[in-house]
Amino acid sequence: AQIKAVNGIELSLAEQRYSRSLVQMATGAGKTYTAVTQCFRLLRHAGFRRVLFLVDRNNLGDQTLHEFQNYDTPGDGRRFTELYNVDKLTGAGMVGSSHVVISTIQRVFAALRGEEVADADDPNLDGYTPDAPVTVAYNAQMPPESFDLVIVDEAHRSIYGVWRGVLEYFDAHIVGLTATPVKQTFGFFQQNLVSEYTYAESVADNVNVDFDVYRISTQITGAGSTVDAGTVVPVRDKRTRKERYETLDDELTYKPTQLDRAVTSRSQIRRVLQTFHDRLFTEIFPGRSIVPKTLIFAKDDNHAEEILTHLREVFGKGNDFAAKITYSAKKPKDLLQQFRMSMTLRVAVTVDMIATGTDVKPLECVFFMRDVRSAAYFEQMKGRGARTISNSDFRQVAPDAKEKTRFVLVDAIGVTEHDYTDAVPLERAKTVSLRKLLDRAAALTLTEDETATLASRLAKLELQLTPAERDELDAVAGGSVKDIVRRLVAAVDPDVQAAAVAASPGVDPQEAVQQLIDEAVQPLAANPQLRTRILELRASHDQVIDEISVDVLLDAHGVVDTDRARSVVESWSAYLAENRDEVTALQALYSQPASVRVSFADLRELAERIQRPPYNWTPDIIWNAYAALDVDLVRHADRHTVTDLVSLVRYAMGAEEQLVPYAAKVHERYAAWLAQQEQAGAEFTEKQRWWLDRIADVIANSAGITLDDLDNAPFAERGGVDGALRDIGPAAGTVLADLNETLPA
């Protein structure tokens, strides 16, 4: 995929048909490494002098810089940064000797405007999106010819709308790298998609792991709740987090959309987390005993604090078990590194900091407690769990697992149930904030579109007010706020504007319309107290905490993808048909009559074959696929092992009507064998049963047993073969042969 991407970019550069090239690569497929390789080749072989590398956030610039520092150049052996200077754009501006400059687009814009740029992370700067498309004037310190190439990593944000002017300022070819292109991305890059590598392809190549969805639904999450009037409730100031108690004058009914915004339901948060705790080792990660590395997405910093508090209580753990990793946390980069490597830090709660571009390879659980409406952003957030990791590195933080073969997306909000639409169309700017609209109203500088927007925003606010708040606001306004809204609406009505123009002969029509707007805005412009009170009511700093309503779990279950399950089953059946005469284990299982016993070594060989690309199967994956399609015919186990391949093959070939775990069938046969022995008059002592029970366990796990196995664990502790002869007696060999013949399923 990386070679294909580099070749595609270079072909596009050579043809010079387009000034922009788009590379679509699945999350985790090495977009940044590909870009570093491209930078080296163009600097070394194509005469390029300088490259601008744009990242989504400033902290990702450090990660990109490390990628350059650790890149071994082909044929030379030296690191990239030993040959070329790589620098982040800092307050001092662009260093003249830089070959690669790393920055966010916001910092480039600030530098072009001659503004000071802080070296440290600044979410307010790097997350800033202007209300209208920016324009860029010539800057002699950073002229248009400063760069020969601009690389935009994670090219799916607002850069093609409001930030487009920054990209188009430079006289350079633009390369976009993204896992989740939308229509606007293709439009900006002139439909010039030079390379494509999908998530499905990355899973097939073992670049990424596949995922499952586990859905948690509760009553309050789906329907909200009501708190009766007269109830004493805590009220928190969202800015200081200080709480006070107040008595509700009116009944409080809140909707799901108000959760953790206007109202916090501690019962809802706790119910979701308690369900996660209770189902973690039985349904979500069956057979595990250590909490997998989990990332929880919260709505905001206050929500993250609430989640963190309840999380530690539900799991009965301290501060070292879970941490909040947000821009407001202390030393977030250190916490992020600790989350990657530490055995004790198992859960991280974040808002946006780890949403895109940040690698936490051991992550196995991505937990959504916030909604996401952008398909591109959701895919980026989901992709945090997709990274593959070597088995040795993985077991350092997950000793109860052999390897990372999947991750689980826990959906507690319904984020997986959206019919996602594309991002906002390119020609539409982001809505101006109410504060800015009111500021422009005060200065009588509102445009016609802004006047219509202000009317709409005030109309929505007016509907949300309580009767007491509405009366108060009318008193401050010196009249009805509804009347102000009506006048604003009238000022942008084409019929009203036409009448105003007709009534003002000799006056420029635009001036007549503007005078109409100014007269409508005058009650706001002349009343700063009214503007302030509108903002106070809109901000709603106070957040009611519902401690009364008790949330009820409605459902919690794994989400089955039947199409994917059917594809696995069909591919498995085809594999068996194609390889029944080639693979030793299949030869034995397909033999008619079944006179040949399959050995554990042959089963292990079969397991290794199907685990390789393009199949990437494990017994668990195939078993779960059958379970999704044949619900009533499949029995489950906590974990399916190599011997379960016997059951899977026989079920696929129609030799068995139900799919039953191999170990379960062995133990059922063992129970029947004991019953037959008892009917025949045999009585086994406690010591003899110890041997017999463990022989049955070995057969269940290994599809058979040999005499040599008796000298290994667990038999060695009781004397091995000699101990069996001592405790079972001279018939030990006969009993072993009988069990070896009777029990294998």
Secondary structure, DSSP 4 states (H G I P E B T S, - for coil): -HHHHHHHHHHHHHH-S-SEEEEEE-TTS-HHHHHHHHHHHHHHHS----EEEEESSHHHHHHHHHHHHTPBPTTT-SBHHHHS-EEE-BTTB--TT-SEEEEEHHHHHHHHTT----SS--HHHHT---SS-------TTS-GGG-SEEEEES--SGGGTTTHHHHHHS-SEEEEEESS--HHHHHHTTT-EEEEE-HHHHHHTTSB-EEEEEEEEEHHHHH-EEE-TT-EEEEEETTT--EEEEE-SS-EEE-GGGBTTTEEEHHHHHHHHHHHHHHIIIIISTT--SPPPEEEE-SSHHHHHHHHHHHHHHHT--TTTEEE-STTSSSHHHHHHHHHH-SS--EEEESSTTTSS---TT--EEEE-S----HHHHHHHHGGG-B---HHHHHHH-TT-S---EEEEEESSSGGG----PPSPTTPPPPPPHHHHHHHHHTT---HHHHHHHHHHHHHHHHHS-HHHHHHHHHHHTS-HHHHHHHHHHHT-HHHHHHHHHTSTTS-HHHHHHHHHHHHHHHHHT-HHHHHHHHHHHH--EEEEE-SPPP-EEEEEEEP-HHHHHHHHHHHHHHHHHHTTTSHHHHHHH-SS--SPPPHHHHHHHHHHHHSTTT---HHHHHHHHHHH-GGGB---SS--TTHHHHHHHHHTTS-SSB--HHHHHHHHHHHHHHHHHHTT----HHHHHHHHHHHHHHHHHS---GGGGGSTTTGGGTHHHHHHHHH-TTHHHHHHHHHHHS--
